[in-house]
Amino acid sequence: MEVVIVTEELKDNYDVVVIGGGAAGLNGALMLARSRRSVLVVDAGHPRNAPAAAVHGLMARDGTPPAELLEQGRAEVRLYGGQVVRGEVVAASGEDAGFRIVLADGRTVQARRLLVAAGAVDELPEIPGLRDRWGRDVVHCPYCHGWEVRDQAIGVVASGPMAVHQALLFRQLSDDVTVFTHTSEPLGEEDVDQLAARGVALVHGEVAAVEVADDRIVGVRLTDGRRVPRNVLAVQSRMEVRAGFLDGLGLHPAEHPAGIGRHLPADAAGRTDIPGVWVAGNVTEPMAQVGGAAAAGANAGAQINADLVAEEARQAVAAYRDPLSAAAEARVSKRLAGSQQHGL
């Protein structure tokens, strides 16, 4: 097995700096490193899925603990010469040759391109006891956690525009689903009829607290004192991207079209409006699972490499056509001197 030396010492310049060491950032870095690009991944070490026991819906790796998957990803990037360091990016600014990146510990590096994959933070409804159960028996995604909570008494806390859709998805997994209207806008007639037709109970009133016994959710308590037994709660978190360090580049989050929080807009390849800056993963698509985030990172990495290849080709052509360039002088010397060139 090849020995890989891990170093925290940074070089001055990189082809690409990847901000974020989750699935999107690591897979983007992997593509770039395999293309022989000098690449640095700066990982703050706060993955969104850290509270979860396992990754699901990812072919061949279903059930893998998130930390184990990321450690494997870091090892693969390093195997191809990429560098992964722990740190937090606090500022990014434009330079003549690319970008200047500043880390919280004062270290700085320059990069020709940036891949931002810093992820998002889940902002949960302000209900006592909810955050403590996050990733265990408080869940949000039926594809990430649904199988694990199948056939249990599930409560959906309506706190956003996707609540009815979320309830119908969880109804696929359990016959016992209840929607708590909580602080949501009044449901329309079509939504009410859909829930009733699928046998989903509707409880009006604001949830005051999550009730726990023996380290398990046993129900919720409403502000009017009612208690409703439940084993699992599904909530719609609001996503807030980690992107404050991009202010110096003029790249700012915008509201997501689905009304689920903020994101960094980009095209299908991850290219932003700022030349040389790509995004991938939850920072641009908050609903992406691990597999989708990794795929987006790979795509962005390939696009960045293609962009660098095109730039290098343009520069090479310009030098080739310039009669006074070093390349042109070398060609003329070779033609005239042949094997009599100095040193041959």
Buried (B, 14 or more C-beta within 10 A) or exposed (E): EEEEEEEEEBEEBBBBBBBBBBBBBBBBBBBBBBBEBBBBBBBBEBBBBEBBEBBBBBEEBEEBEBEEBBEEBBEBBBBBBBBBBEBBBBBBEBEEEBBBBBBEEEBEBBBBBBBBBBBBBBEBBEBEBBBEBBBBBBBBBBEBBBEBBBEBBBBBBBBBEBBBBBBBBBBEBBEBBBBBBBBBEEBEEEBBEBBEEEEBBBBEBBBBBBBBEEEEBBBBBBEEEEEBEBBBBBBBBBBBBBBEBBEBBEBEBEEBEBEBBBBBBBEEBBBBEBEBBBBBBBBBBBBBBBBBBBBBBBBBBBBBBEBBEEEEEEEEEEEEEEEEEEEBEEEEEEEEEEEEEEEE
